[in-house]
Amino acid sequence: MRHIINILHGLKPAMLMVVVQIVYAGVNVLYKLAVNDGMSLRIMVAYRFIFATAVMVPLALIVERKRPKLTWTVLVQAFFCGLLGGSLSQNLYIGSMALTSATFVSAMTNLIPAITFIMAITIGLEKLGFGTTAGRAKVLGTLIGIGGAMLLTFYKGVQINTGPTHIDLLSHGSHGAASSHPGSANHLLGALLALGSCISYALWLNIQAKMSEKYPCYYSSTALICTMGAIQAIIFALCMEKDRSQWKLGWNIRLLTVAYAGILASGLMFSLVSWCVRMRGPLYASAFNPLMVVLVAFAGSLFLEEKLYLGSVIGAVLIVIGLYGVLWGKGKEMKKMNQLVPSVTSSQKNGSIQIIVTSSSEHNTSINNNDNSIVAIKDSPKE
């Protein structure tokens, strides 16, 4: 029984990241419904972070009463996390969707693991280690996952008949869908915006890893990030949207979309991602992104009357294989690191430890703890 509990504890980061991707997939489905209802995407992003801030700030004050001192470094990191992981990445994403298509943008987001991996290696958060089995597994798993996501998006194959579900959430017609045949100039600009969104999100994951080291309070850091993102998104929406009636919310799909995306996706899920980034690193968290494409594809076939093709199934299998490769590689690395780090308990059983430090000061300090003694002796140097 204890062995099973230890296995489940080791799988906790993976299970939580799967939950994160399920919630993110729900956001994509609701985005489609809100756009179909004619809601402004910029205002949707602003409301998303307003709802997230309204929930996470009180939650952080209640749950995390004892927090490290808030420094200017943490505030600057929170500002850039809110910008790169929130307002900027989301607005670039929807801007690309308006100029190209949802399918194209979904395919581009699968570049996030590769971009995150390159950035993490550059700043020292990850080691390539291609000469080791774990390093090769991480690299190959990332490439296989990206390839599977691209296959899922661009290759159709034969249609798979899943049977009628009698659920069509878009049956009432479209009010604000983007053109499905954009011009070549707009398509190029949309591709650049999608690439910018991927780079922005990857930067956020790496900055989040650094922020978690200095401020390891997941609810409080998420509250800070959401507050920064809300301020930025509101200013941007007010500057770009002239129709003030778009800010009105009723008891409809618009309210459901911003509440779900804000409270769950940008609020609670940001906290889970922050925890996972601190425990396993930015590459581990980004490796689950292609899974969202699989979930959106199946959700679309079930609820939005979208067709399911063989390419989607093959791509989904490759994504799962890629995920397993990354998880296996990270697991091997974590196990090796745990073996290299000596335990505190074993050092305590080995008797006394004596540390002698010399400096210019003239005083002695002695610390005793059970059977261990740590003695720091400071004497004036001889001239």
N, C-alpha and C positions, 0 to 999 in steps of 0.2 A: 504493500500500500504506500509506504514511504517512497519507494522507487517511482511509482506512478505519479505521486504528487511532485516529485522533483522533475519528472519529464514535462508535466503540465506547466510547471513554473518556468522551465526553459522555453516552452512554446508560447508563453504569454505575449512577448513582443510581436510574434508573427500573427497570433490570433487578433490582437488589438489592431494591427495594421490592416488586416482583412476587413475588420469592422469599419475602419476609416474609409477604405475604398468603397465599401457598400454604401456608406453615407454619402460619399462624393458622387457615386453613380446616381443616387436619388436626387442630388442637386442638379445634375445634368438633365434628368427627366423633367424636373420641375421648371428648370430654365426654359426648356422647350415649350412647356405649357404656358408660362408667363409671357414669353415672346409671342406666342400664338394669340395671347389675349391683348397684345399691343403695348406691353409695359416697356418703358425705357430701360435699357440694360445698364446704363451708367447710374441711374437712380436705384436700380436693383442692387448693384454693388454697394452703394452708399447705405441703403437700408440694411443690407446683410451685416455690415460691420456695426451699425447702430444697435441692432438687436444683440449681436455678439457682445458688445461692450456693456449693454444694460444687464446682461446675465452674468458675465464673467467678473465684473468688478465687485458686486456684492458677494459672489461665491468666493473670490480670492480673499476678501476681508474676513469672511467667516471661517473658512477652512484653514488658511495660512496666516494665523495671527502673529507667529514669530517668523520674520523674514530677514534676510541679510539687508544691510544698509544699501539704499538705492543710490548709486553713484552716477556721475555724468556718463561714464563709459557704458553702463547698462542702459541708460536712457537713449544714447545715440544708437546702440545696437537695436533697441526696441523700435526706434524710428525707422531704421533701415529694414528691419524685419516686417514692420507694418507696411512699408512701401513695396518691398520686393516680393514678400509672400502674400500681400493683401491687395492694396488698391492698384498698384502698377500692374502686377501680373494678371489680375482679374480684368482690368480695363483693356490691356493688350489682347487678352484672350477673346473677349467679346468683340473687340474691334476687328480682329482677324476673322471671327465667325461671320461678321456682317459683310466682309469683303470677299470671303471665299465660301466655305460651307462648314457645317459642323463635323462632317466626316474628315475633311482635310485637317481641321484644327485638332481633332482627336488623334489623328496619326502623328502630328507634329509633337504633341505632348509626350509621346513615347520616347523622345530624345532626352527627356529629363534624366533618366538613370545614367546615360552615357556622359552627359554634361556634368552632372553631379560627381560622377566618378573622377573625371578629369580634374575638376576643381578641387576635390578632396585630396587627390594625390599632390596637386600643385602646392596646397597650403599645409600639407603634412597630416591631414586628418585620416587619410587612408594610405596604405602601402600597396604598390602594384604587386610585388612579389610573384611575378609570372614564373619564376623558377620553382616555386612551391606548388603543391597540389591545390592548396586552398586558394592561392592567388589565381591560378588558371581557372578554377571553378567560378570565381567571382567574375572574371573577365568574360569567359564563355557564357556564363549564365546571363549576364547583362546583355550580351550580343544576341543570344537566342531569344530572350524576352522581347527585345526591340524588334527583331525579325518577325516574331510571331504576331506582335501588334500591328506591324506594317502589313503582313499577310492578311490579317483579319480585316484591315481597313480597305485594302486595295484589290484583293482577290475575292471574287464572289464564288465561282464554281456553280454547282447545281443547287437549286433551292430545296431546302428541307421543310417539309410540311409538318408544322407543329400542331395543326388542328385549330379550329376556331376557338378563341377565348371569350368572344362576345364582350371584349373590353376595348374600346377605342376612345382614349381620352382627348384626341384631337378631332373628333368627328364634327365639332361645331364650326370648323373652318378656321382660316388663318387671317390675322389682321396685320401682322408686322414681320412676316418672314422675309429673309434676305433673298436676293435673286440667286437662283441656282446656276446662272451662267454669267459670272462676272467677267469684265474685260481683262485682257492680259496684264495691263498696268495695275489694275486693282488687285489682281491675283498675286502679282509680285509683291505689292505692298502688304497684302494680307499674310503672305508667307513670311515676310520680314517681321511683322507684328507677332505672329505665332512663335517664331524663333526667339524674339525678344521676351515673350512670356515664359518660354522654357528656361532661358538663361536667368531670368528674374527669379523664378521658382527655385532653380538649383542654387543660386546665390543665397536665397533665404535659408535653405536647409543647412548650408555651411555656416552662415552667420548664426543661425539658431544653435548649432553645436557649440560655437564659441560662447554665446550668451548663456547657455545652460551651465557652463563651467563656472562662470562668475555669479550667476543668479539661478540656482537650482530649485526654484519655486515655480512649478509648472502652471498653476492657476494664475499666480500673480504675473508671471511673464506673459501668459496668454492675454490677460486683461490689459497689460501695457501695449502689447502688439495690436490688439483689436481697437484700443482707444486711438492709437496713432493712425491705424488704417482707416478708422471712421472719419477722423478729422480730414485726412487727405482725400478720401473718396467724396465727402460732402462738398469740399471746396471745388474739386474737379467737376462734380455733377452740376453744381450751381453755375459754374462758368460755361459749361457746354450745353446744358438743357435750358431752353428759354420758356418752354411750356410748363408753367407752375402747376397745372392740373395733374401732371404726371406724378406729383408727390402724394396725391391722395390715395389712401388705402382703404379698401372695404373688406367685408367678410367674403373674400373670394380667393382665387388661386394666387393672386399677387401677394396677399398677406401670408398665405401658407408658404409660398416660395421663400420670401425674405425671412420669415420666422424660422423655417427649417434650416435654410442655408446659414443664417446667423447663429442661432442657438446651438445647433448640432455641428455643422461643418466648420464654421469659423470659430466657434467657442470651444465646445468639449473636445472636438476632434483635433484642434490645434494643440490642446494640452496633451493628448495622447501622442501626437507626432513629436512634440517637444521631448516627452519622456523617452520615446523610442530612439530619437536621435542621440540623446545623452547615453542611453544604454548600449546601443549597437552602432551608432554612427550615421552620417547622412546618406551614404550609399545604401545601407540596409533599408531606410525609410523610402528612398526613391525607387527601389527595385519593385515595389508593389504598385507603382503607378500604372503600368500596362494592364494590371488586373481590372482597373476601372473600365477600360474599353470593352473587355469581355462582358462585364456586368451590364454596361449600357446597351450593348448589342442584344443581349438576351432580354433585358427589360423592355427595349424598344419593340422586340418581336411579340412580347406578351401584352403590353399595355398601349403601345402606340401604333399597332398594326403595321410595323415594319417587318420586312421579309428577312428570314434567317437563311444563310447560305452555308455551303460546305466549307468555304474559306474561313468563316467565323469559327467553326468548330475546330479546324486544324490549327488556326492561329491561337485559339484558347489553350489547346494542348501544349503548344510550344511555349506559351507564356508561363504555364504552370511548370514546365520543365526548367525554363530559365530561372524562375523564382526559386525552385528547389536548389539549383546550382549555386545561386548567390547565398541562400540561407545555409547550405551545407558548408560553403567556403568560410562564411563568417563564423559559423559554429566551430569549425576546426581552429580558426584563429583565436577565438575566445578561449577555447579549451587549452591551447598552447600557452596563451598569456597567463591563464590561471595556474598552470603548472610551473611557469617561470617565476611567479611572484611568491615568495615564502610567506606562509601564514603567520599571523601574530601569535597564535596560540602555541605553535611549535617553537617559536623563539623564546616564549616565556618559560617553556619547560627545560630549556638548556642551561638554566642557572643564571648567574649574574652577568651583566653587560657593563663594561666600563668604557666611557668615552671621555677623552681628555682633550680639552681645547685650550690653547694659550692665546692670550691677548695682552694689551697694554693695561688693562684694568687690574686692580688688586683686590679680588674677592673670590670666594669659593662658593659653589652652589652644589648641593647634593639632593638627589631625588631618589626615594626608595619606594618600590612597589612590589609587595609580597617578597618573592625570592630574588627579584631582579633589582639591581642597583645601577643607576645611571649617574655618574659623577662628572661634573664639569669643573675643571680646575683652571683658573685664570691667573697667571702670574705675569709680572712685569718682565719684559724681555731684557736680557743682559746687554749692556752697552759695551 
